């Protein structure tokens, strides 16, 4: 199995506005070898119950990746998607595949 490149929109805090709210700038980075998979029926129903969102895909994040994948925009298959919920992470040394974290993705337009 091999993953695909995914464009990750990285937000960096650059300051605060007049109401003391954070201001962010956004850059894009391509992350190689991200596994893009279909969610199980259980993944879909639990995401609707917990977050009110429909899981379209599950992304397998490669070992060694240090990006923040929570609540961010990603691009693959020529479309924009939004990650949501907590990142599900296994102990890197105990997972036999090249991917040790999972993140849920919903449609974003």
trRosetta pair geometry for C-beta under 8 A, 3 or more apart (Angstrom, degrees):
i j d omega theta_ij theta_ji phi_ij phi_ji
1 35 6.9 29 151 -114 122 117
1 97 7.6 -13 64 -146 129 116
2 33 6.6 -83 -170 -125 74 81
3 32 7.2 122 89 155 109 54
3 33 3.9 93 54 -174 119 43
3 34 4.7 160 174 59 133 21
3 35 4.5 -87 -98 -62 102 53
3 36 7.1 113 -151 -8 80 72
3 60 6.7 -133 -96 76 124 101
3 62 6.6 -124 18 -61 157 106
3 98 7.7 -123 -14 91 116 124
3 99 7.2 114 -62 -64 133 123
4 33 7.7 110 24 -107 15 18
4 34 6.2 -51 65 63 61 77
4 35 7.9 106 15 -108 73 23
4 36 5.8 -26 33 -1 118 118
4 76 6.3 104 105 -148 125 126
5 30 5.1 2 -174 -176 116 108
5 31 6.9 155 -154 77 62 41
5 32 5.2 -28 -97 -106 82 58
5 33 7.8 17 -78 -15 53 38
5 34 7.2 78 -141 20 16 98
5 76 7.7 175 98 -109 51 99
6 30 7.3 152 76 -154 34 60
6 31 5.2 -21 63 61 87 94
6 34 4.2 -28 -1 39 124 150
6 36 7.4 144 -73 -65 119 110
6 59 6.9 29 -71 -138 169 134
6 74 5.4 -4 171 -172 114 115
6 75 6.9 155 -169 71 65 49
6 76 4.8 -42 -116 -62 83 118
7 28 5.3 -2 -176 -172 104 117
7 29 7.4 153 -155 77 58 32
7 30 5.6 -35 -97 -96 65 69
7 31 7.9 160 -101 16 16 75
7 74 6.6 147 79 -164 57 58
7 75 4.0 -8 57 53 112 105
7 76 7.2 175 21 -60 74 64
8 28 6.9 149 75 -156 43 62
8 29 5.2 -24 62 66 96 84
8 30 7.5 156 15 -104 79 17
8 31 5.3 43 -15 -12 122 116
8 67 5.8 22 144 179 165 160
8 69 7.4 -76 -132 -105 128 75
8 72 6.6 28 -166 131 86 135
8 73 8.0 138 -161 89 44 55
8 74 5.6 -19 -103 -109 59 84
9 26 5.4 -1 -179 -171 99 116
9 27 7.6 160 -156 82 54 31
9 28 5.6 -33 -99 -98 59 76
9 72 5.9 -174 69 176 82 95
9 73 4.1 10 30 69 136 98
9 74 7.0 -138 7 -76 83 36
9 75 7.7 82 -36 -16 96 96
10 26 6.9 150 76 -155 45 60
10 27 5.2 -21 61 66 99 82
10 28 7.1 158 13 -105 82 21
10 29 5.6 32 -18 3 125 112
10 67 6.7 -102 -97 -142 108 109
10 68 7.7 107 -133 47 81 89
10 72 7.5 5 -97 -152 37 140
11 24 4.4 -1 -171 -178 104 139
11 25 7.4 153 -152 76 57 36
11 26 5.4 -28 -97 -98 67 80
11 72 6.9 -151 -1 -118 103 100
12 24 6.4 140 68 -157 35 79
12 25 5.4 -21 62 60 93 85
12 26 7.7 170 18 -88 74 31
12 27 7.1 17 -3 8 115 103
13 22 5.2 -57 -132 -166 109 121
13 23 7.2 103 -158 72 64 48
13 24 5.6 -50 -96 -97 46 75
14 23 5.3 -62 66 102 90 94
14 24 6.4 131 6 -131 90 22
14 25 4.9 64 -38 -14 134 101
15 22 7.6 153 94 -154 32 56
15 23 4.8 -5 69 48 77 116
16 20 5.3 0 172 -145 135 40
16 21 6.3 146 -156 68 81 29
16 22 5.8 -52 -100 -99 72 39
16 23 6.2 178 -104 -1 15 91
17 20 7.3 -80 68 -9 62 13
17 21 5.1 -9 37 56 106 86
17 22 8.0 17 -1 88 83 6
17 23 5.6 114 -47 -56 84 108
28 75 7.9 -7 -143 18 128 124
29 67 7.2 -164 75 -95 136 136
31 34 5.5 65 106 -46 105 118
31 61 7.8 -27 154 -140 147 80
31 62 7.4 -173 167 22 103 110
31 65 6.3 47 -151 -128 126 133
31 67 6.5 -88 -81 4 138 149
32 62 7.4 -4 92 -4 64 154
33 62 4.7 57 101 -69 109 141
33 98 6.6 -61 162 127 130 138
34 59 5.5 -14 174 -166 112 105
34 60 6.6 157 -172 72 57 61
34 61 6.5 -12 -126 -108 90 46
34 62 6.6 -99 -84 -21 53 93
34 76 7.6 -121 82 -75 128 148
34 99 8.0 92 -144 -107 44 124
35 59 6.8 137 75 -167 60 48
35 60 3.1 3 54 46 116 119
35 62 7.9 128 -12 -64 86 72
35 99 5.1 -72 7 -47 127 160
36 57 5.6 -17 -167 -175 84 137
36 58 8.0 146 -159 77 40 48
36 59 6.1 -16 -101 -107 60 71
36 60 7.8 -119 -48 20 25 82
36 76 6.1 -156 -86 127 147 156
36 77 7.7 160 173 -34 165 110
37 57 6.6 133 69 -165 37 82
37 58 5.0 -29 72 65 93 93
37 59 7.7 164 25 -91 76 24
37 60 6.6 50 -2 -21 116 104
38 57 6.8 -63 -100 -120 34 64
38 58 7.3 11 103 18 14 93
39 43 3.6 -125 -174 90 108 136
39 44 5.3 133 108 -52 128 80
39 47 7.6 -35 -169 -5 162 137
39 55 4.4 66 -40 117 167 123
39 56 7.4 121 -1 98 117 12
39 57 6.7 -177 -30 -141 90 15
39 58 5.0 119 -84 -32 77 103
39 104 7.3 36 -90 -127 135 88
40 43 4.7 107 50 0 72 100
40 44 7.3 -138 95 -2 43 85
41 44 5.8 -54 -152 36 34 112
41 45 6.3 25 156 -12 68 108
42 45 6.1 -57 -141 42 30 104
42 46 6.0 23 163 -14 66 112
43 46 6.2 -61 -142 41 22 104
43 47 6.2 21 161 -19 62 111
43 55 5.2 -82 139 72 99 159
43 58 6.4 -62 -164 -63 162 124
43 104 7.1 178 -179 -106 107 108
44 47 6.1 -61 -149 35 25 107
44 48 6.6 22 156 -16 62 107
44 54 6.4 11 -153 -156 90 72
44 55 5.2 -131 -99 48 57 99
45 48 5.8 -55 -150 36 33 110
45 49 6.3 29 155 -16 66 108
46 49 5.6 -55 -145 41 34 111
46 50 5.8 18 163 -7 70 114
47 50 6.1 -60 -132 48 27 99
47 51 5.4 -32 -173 38 67 112
47 53 5.7 -65 155 80 104 76
47 54 6.8 113 100 -133 119 19
47 55 4.3 119 16 -33 163 105
47 84 7.6 100 -157 89 113 115
47 85 6.7 -89 -124 -45 93 146
47 104 5.7 160 -107 -154 136 156
47 106 7.8 177 157 -68 140 113
48 51 7.4 -66 -103 59 13 70
48 52 6.5 40 -160 -122 50 23
48 53 7.0 -139 -95 64 50 28
48 54 6.1 22 -78 -87 97 61
50 85 7.0 63 108 -108 128 117
51 84 5.7 124 -177 140 157 128
51 85 5.6 -89 -58 -68 146 98
51 104 7.9 164 25 91 157 153
53 84 5.5 46 57 70 161 161
53 104 7.7 124 98 133 120 130
53 106 4.6 -76 171 -70 119 159
54 106 5.9 114 70 -129 58 107
54 107 7.6 4 73 9 102 98
55 58 6.9 23 174 -63 124 78
55 104 4.7 -79 -116 -155 109 109
55 105 7.0 81 -155 56 70 46
55 106 6.4 -81 -105 -77 33 81
56 81 6.8 -129 62 -132 133 123
56 105 5.6 -67 59 102 92 83
56 106 5.6 122 -3 -127 100 37
56 107 5.6 99 -45 -45 147 76
57 81 7.1 -32 38 -145 117 163
57 105 4.5 -12 64 59 88 120
58 102 5.4 -8 -179 -166 107 111
58 103 7.3 152 -160 72 61 37
58 104 6.3 -33 -106 -102 69 52
58 105 7.1 -175 -89 14 21 90
59 69 7.4 -144 84 -166 132 140
59 74 7.3 -4 -63 99 159 174
59 83 7.4 -63 24 -101 132 112
59 102 6.8 150 76 -154 50 55
59 103 4.9 -17 57 58 103 89
59 105 5.9 75 -23 -31 105 122
60 97 7.6 -43 -177 122 143 135
60 99 3.4 31 163 173 109 161
60 101 7.4 137 -161 77 48 49
60 102 6.0 -26 -99 -97 57 75
61 65 5.2 -116 171 59 100 141
61 67 7.9 -141 -150 58 128 98
61 69 6.1 -113 -81 -43 142 158
61 87 7.4 -11 3 -154 146 121
61 99 6.1 126 63 -152 34 92
61 100 7.3 -57 79 59 82 56
61 101 4.0 -19 50 71 117 104
61 102 7.1 -157 5 -76 87 22
61 103 6.5 58 -37 -6 114 107
62 65 5.2 101 69 -27 77 116
62 98 5.6 -19 -136 146 85 97
62 99 5.6 -64 -95 -95 41 71
63 92 5.4 111 -134 -148 110 108
63 95 7.6 180 -75 77 117 119
63 98 5.8 -118 9 -173 102 55
63 99 6.8 -146 -31 -104 73 20
63 100 5.1 64 -86 -1 86 113
65 101 7.7 -112 63 35 113 128
68 72 6.8 126 108 -38 82 139
69 72 6.2 -113 -157 35 34 123
69 83 5.5 -105 163 165 78 175
69 87 5.5 95 69 -89 109 124
69 101 7.3 144 32 128 147 134
69 103 4.6 -113 137 -66 129 161
70 83 6.4 -126 -132 114 22 120
70 85 7.7 -117 -135 88 88 33
70 86 6.8 -11 -111 -125 122 37
70 87 5.8 -97 -64 -31 94 97
70 103 7.3 -140 -82 -130 52 123
71 82 7.6 0 -151 179 45 95
71 83 6.3 -101 -53 87 15 85
71 84 6.3 55 -90 -109 64 53
72 82 7.4 -179 92 -150 25 62
72 83 5.4 10 49 35 69 114
73 80 5.9 -13 -169 -169 109 104
73 81 7.2 146 -157 77 59 42
73 82 5.8 -35 -100 -99 62 69
73 83 7.9 -146 -76 7 16 79
73 108 6.3 -144 -123 113 89 159
74 80 7.5 148 80 -156 38 56
74 81 5.1 -25 68 66 87 95
74 82 7.6 159 21 -96 76 19
74 83 6.2 64 -9 -36 116 99
74 105 6.6 -69 51 -120 127 126
75 78 7.8 -3 -180 -145 95 8
75 79 6.9 -173 -145 91 70 32
75 80 5.4 -34 -94 -98 85 60
75 81 7.2 160 -92 17 32 78
76 79 7.3 -22 73 55 44 71
76 81 7.1 -27 34 8 85 124
79 107 7.9 -41 154 -137 134 77
80 108 5.1 -85 122 88 90 101
80 109 6.7 133 66 -94 106 50
81 105 4.5 24 156 -177 135 114
81 106 6.8 154 -167 73 87 31
81 107 6.6 -65 -121 -114 75 28
81 108 5.2 121 -153 18 22 107
82 105 6.9 146 73 -154 35 66
82 106 5.6 -27 65 63 89 82
82 107 7.7 7 22 100 90 19
82 108 3.7 114 -22 -69 98 137
83 103 4.9 -9 -147 157 124 125
83 104 6.6 121 -157 76 66 54
83 105 5.6 -42 -94 -95 60 70
84 104 5.6 -52 64 88 73 107
84 105 7.7 131 15 -111 77 24
84 106 5.9 1 8 5 126 114
85 103 7.5 164 74 -157 90 66
85 104 4.9 39 38 32 127 126
87 101 5.3 0 173 -173 111 118
87 102 7.2 156 -166 75 64 43
87 103 5.2 -32 -113 -85 78 94
88 101 6.6 149 80 -161 52 61
88 102 4.3 -13 61 59 108 96
88 103 7.3 -175 20 -73 77 42
89 100 6.5 40 -157 134 71 87
89 101 4.6 -15 -102 -106 78 90
89 102 7.9 -162 -70 24 40 63
90 94 6.5 -117 158 78 105 98
90 95 4.5 103 100 -61 134 124
90 100 4.9 -118 61 -167 91 83
90 101 7.3 -154 20 -76 69 46
91 94 4.2 46 82 22 107 114
91 95 6.8 164 76 -21 53 88
91 100 7.5 -93 90 -164 19 128
92 95 6.2 -63 -145 30 27 107
92 100 4.7 -47 -106 -86 63 177
95 99 7.4 -90 144 90 138 44
95 100 4.3 159 45 -108 154 91
97 100 7.5 171 76 -66 82 60
99 102 7.7 74 149 -71 116 70
